[in-house]
Each structure stands twice: as C-alpha cells, then as structure tokens.
Amino acid sequence: MRQTPLLVRMRQLVIGGLGVSAVVHVSQLIIYGTSLSVVVVSVFGLAYALIAWAHVRRNPLAPMLSVILPTIGATLGILRFVLLSPNAGSVIDVLLDVILVIPASIVLWKTHAYTVSTAESTATIPRT
C-alpha cells in the first residue's frame, strides 16, 4: 500500500494514542482497585495495546478496530461516569477515546479508499 505523508502521520498518532490510552486504562487498577468496572476498563486498555501492536504489524483489521473499540469504550465510559463512579479516570478515559477516534477514522478512511481504488483498478472486464 502506498503510504502518503498524511497516512503515515495519522497512523503514528493512532499508535501513540492507543499506547497512552492503554497505560492510562490499565493504571486505574492501581489507583481505583479491582472493582468490576475498573477491570473492564483495564481489559479495554489491554485491547488498545494489542490494536497498537496490530497497527505496527500492518494488520488490515487494525484501522477498523481502532475506530470501533474506542467508540464503544467512550460510550461505556460515559455510562460508567454517570451511573457508577464519577471520577477523573472516567473523564480522562472518555477524552482519550474520543480524541483517538478522529485520527483512527482518517486512517480507516484512507486505508479503505486505497483498498477500494486498487480493487477497482485491478478488476478485469469479462469479454463477451
């Protein structure tokens, strides 16, 4: 796949953001203890670390997962803040997730646009 400067920068931003978010999510085990909601948050952190690694390895599912999982995480984080525990960790988690979705969406869009245009350009036209 052709790497445009925008795609390279956005991919680097997503990898870094996922890494920071993973550390913040998992560190809540130390700060808030091991309640069920904190364990779920930590599992999301581990998933973010795996997705960051998938980006490094150029896994084709990484762009999609880096949009879907933080979107779900942000939604659950808002619910956690409102229903369970209004704390700074919940706010930081949601902010990181929402901020992360923007460059991740650009990577997904650019990657998908390239895949579709390549598939269309290599398609053969059947002869009649």
RAFEN-V167221 format. One record per backbone hydrogen bond with DSSP energy under -1.0 kcal/mol. NH is the residue of the N-H (numbers start at 1). CO is the residue of the C=O. If there is no record, write none. Layout:
# RAFEN-V167221
nh = {NH,NH}
co = {CO,CO}
This chain:
# RAFEN-V167221
nh = {8,9,10,11,12,13,14,15,16,17,18,19,20,21,22,23,24,25,26,27,29,31,32,39,40,41,42,43,44,45,46,47,48,49,50,51,52,53,54,55,56,57,58,59,62,65,66,67,68,69,71,72,73,74,75,76,77,78,79,80,81,82,83,84,85,87,91,92,93,94,95,96,97,98,99,100,101,104,105,106,107,108,109,110,111,112,113,114,115,116,117,118,119,120,121,122}
co = {4,5,6,7,8,9,10,11,12,13,14,15,16,17,18,19,20,21,22,23,26,27,28,35,36,37,38,39,40,41,42,43,44,45,46,47,48,49,50,51,52,53,55,54,59,61,62,64,64,65,67,68,69,70,71,72,73,74,75,76,77,78,79,80,80,85,87,88,89,90,91,92,93,94,95,96,97,100,101,102,103,104,105,106,107,108,109,110,111,112,113,114,115,116,117,118}
